[in-house]
Amino acid sequence: MTKSFLIAAPTSGSGKTTIARGLMALLVRKGLKVQPFKCGPDYIDTKFHEAVCGRPSINLDTFMASKEHVKELFAQYGEDADVCIVEGMMGLFDGYDRDKGSSAEIARVLGVSVVLVVDAKSAAYSMAALLSGFLHFQEDVHIAGVIFNKVGSQRHQEMLRQVCDDLQVECLGFLPKRVELEQGSRYLGLDFSEKAETETLLSLLEEKVNWQRLLEL
């Protein structure tokens, strides 16, 4: 049975592209067939997905296509995959009209769970208020777990894990704040024109993120 999940974030710049691309590469390295998808009409991130997965990354966009067509694309391209990973766009609920066309709408249409990537820099227990809002804002959007990005220390990590415990949401892991993991930006996307520290990213994801549990969820 094909595993499927959507990687989203509260806002742009939270690290979802870095983590999505890294998880794709890690799971490919583990011998899985990974089918990538991208929410919205983005043709930059899809090229990086394709380079990592060796399969075309498919745009899923409910602004320019019907919901039925989006479901057909997802079923067609994910049919022989072990894992389907959908990278969201902007913030989880950001669409062209409120949440219409958003990553949340794509998750609802496809019936897939969301992994929320949260930039935890300069915050600890305040994350509880933010996450509580995302968890309960729309009950038909299922957030299966959280990955915290830009975590400053072991103590910071423990405080963030407590947030998840209190909210009863799965904490899937942490990425530390590391300069080499931060990509510059350019018009319409991240700048990967210089070689990223891919091996560092994969090593950290394998060590710090429970990717096996993610697949179980």
C-alpha positions in Angstrom: 0.0 0.0 0.0 1.4 3.4 -1.0 2.1 5.8 1.9 1.1 9.4 1.3 1.6 12.7 3.2 1.7 16.4 2.6 4.5 18.6 4.0 3.2 22.1 4.9 4.1 25.0 7.2 2.4 27.9 9.0 4.2 30.3 6.8 6.6 30.5 3.9 10.3 30.4 4.9 9.7 27.8 7.6 11.9 25.2 5.9 9.3 22.9 4.3 11.1 22.9 0.9 14.5 21.9 2.5 12.8 19.2 4.6 10.6 17.9 1.8 13.6 17.6 -0.6 15.7 16.0 2.1 13.0 13.4 3.0 12.6 12.6 -0.6 16.3 12.0 -1.0 16.5 10.0 2.3 13.7 7.7 1.4 15.1 7.1 -2.1 18.4 6.2 -0.5 16.5 3.7 1.7 15.4 2.0 -1.5 11.8 3.3 -1.8 10.1 4.6 -4.9 9.2 8.1 -4.1 6.6 10.0 -6.2 6.9 13.8 -5.7 4.1 16.3 -6.0 3.9 20.1 -5.6 0.9 22.2 -4.6 0.2 25.1 -6.9 1.6 26.2 -10.3 5.3 26.0 -9.2 7.8 24.8 -11.8 11.0 25.4 -9.9 10.6 23.1 -6.9 9.3 20.4 -9.2 12.7 20.3 -11.0 14.5 19.7 -7.8 12.1 17.0 -6.8 12.6 15.3 -10.1 16.4 15.4 -9.7 16.2 13.8 -6.3 13.5 11.2 -7.0 14.2 10.3 -10.6 10.5 10.7 -11.4 8.6 13.7 -12.7 7.1 15.9 -10.0 3.5 16.7 -10.7 1.7 20.0 -9.9 -1.6 19.7 -8.0 -3.5 23.0 -8.4 -7.2 23.4 -7.6 -7.2 26.9 -9.0 -6.4 26.0 -12.6 -7.8 22.4 -12.5 -10.8 20.6 -11.1 -10.6 18.6 -7.9 -11.4 15.5 -9.9 -8.5 16.1 -12.2 -6.2 16.6 -9.2 -7.3 13.3 -7.7 -6.8 11.6 -11.1 -3.2 12.9 -11.3 -2.4 11.8 -7.8 -3.7 8.3 -8.4 -2.1 8.0 -11.8 1.4 9.1 -10.9 1.4 7.5 -7.5 0.1 4.1 -8.6 3.5 2.3 -8.5 5.2 4.3 -5.8 6.0 3.3 -2.3 5.6 6.8 -1.0 3.9 9.9 -2.3 5.2 13.2 -0.9 3.3 16.4 -1.6 5.1 19.6 -0.9 2.8 22.4 0.1 3.0 26.1 -0.8 3.1 29.2 1.3 1.2 28.7 4.6 -1.0 25.7 5.1 -4.3 27.6 4.7 -3.1 30.3 2.2 -5.1 30.2 -1.0 -6.3 32.6 -3.7 -9.6 33.2 -1.8 -9.2 32.4 1.9 -8.2 28.7 1.8 -9.4 27.9 -1.7 -6.5 26.5 -3.7 -4.4 26.1 -0.6 -2.3 23.2 0.6 -5.1 22.4 3.1 -7.6 22.1 0.3 -5.3 19.7 -1.6 -4.9 17.6 1.6 -8.7 17.4 1.9 -9.2 16.6 -1.8 -6.6 13.8 -1.6 -7.5 12.6 1.8 -3.8 12.7 3.0 -2.4 13.7 6.3 -0.3 16.8 6.9 3.2 16.9 8.4 3.7 20.5 9.7 7.2 22.0 9.5 7.5 24.7 12.1 10.2 27.3 12.5 10.9 27.2 16.2 13.6 29.9 16.3 13.2 32.3 19.2 10.1 30.6 20.7 9.4 27.7 23.0 6.1 27.1 24.8 4.5 29.9 22.7 4.5 27.2 20.0 1.6 25.6 21.9 -0.7 28.4 21.0 0.3 28.5 17.4 0.1 24.7 17.0 -3.2 24.5 18.8 -4.7 26.9 16.2 -3.5 24.9 13.3 -4.6 21.6 14.8 -8.1 22.7 15.5 -8.8 25.4 12.8 -10.3 22.9 10.3 -11.1 19.5 11.7 -11.1 17.8 8.3 -7.5 18.7 7.8 -5.5 16.0 9.7 -2.1 17.1 11.0 -0.4 13.8 11.8 2.8 15.2 13.2 5.2 18.1 13.6 8.9 18.6 12.6 10.5 21.6 14.3 13.2 23.5 12.3 15.9 25.8 13.6 16.1 24.3 17.1 18.7 26.0 19.2 19.7 23.5 21.9 18.9 20.2 23.7 16.8 22.2 26.2 14.9 23.9 23.4 14.2 20.5 21.9 12.9 19.2 25.2 10.6 22.2 25.6 9.2 21.7 22.1 8.6 18.0 22.7 6.6 19.1 25.8 4.4 21.3 23.6 3.6 18.2 21.4 2.9 16.1 24.5 0.5 18.7 25.9 -1.3 19.0 22.6 -1.3 15.2 22.0 0.3 15.6 18.5 3.1 13.5 17.3 6.6 15.1 17.5 8.4 13.6 14.5 11.7 15.3 15.1 13.9 18.4 15.0 16.4 20.0 12.7 19.0 22.3 14.4 19.7 25.8 13.3 22.6 25.4 10.9 23.8 28.0 8.4 24.6 25.3 5.7 20.9 24.2 5.7 19.6 27.7 4.9 19.1 28.4 1.2 19.0 31.8 -0.3 15.8 32.9 -2.2 15.2 34.4 -5.6 12.0 35.2 -7.6 9.5 32.3 -7.4 11.6 30.0 -5.2 14.7 29.0 -3.3 18.1 29.3 -4.9 19.8 26.0 -5.2 22.2 27.2 -7.9 25.1 26.5 -5.5 25.4 22.9 -4.3 23.6 22.5 -1.0 25.1 20.5 1.8 22.9 17.5 0.9 24.9 14.9 2.9 24.7 17.1 6.0 20.9 17.4 5.6 20.4 13.7 5.0 22.6 12.8 8.0 20.6 15.2 10.3 17.2 14.0 9.0 18.2 10.4 9.6 19.5 11.2 13.1 16.9 13.8 14.3 13.7 12.9 12.4 11.8 9.7 13.0 11.1 9.0 9.3 10.0 5.4 10.1 7.3 6.7 12.4 6.3 9.2 9.8 5.6 6.4 7.3 3.7 4.4 9.9 1.4 7.4 10.5 
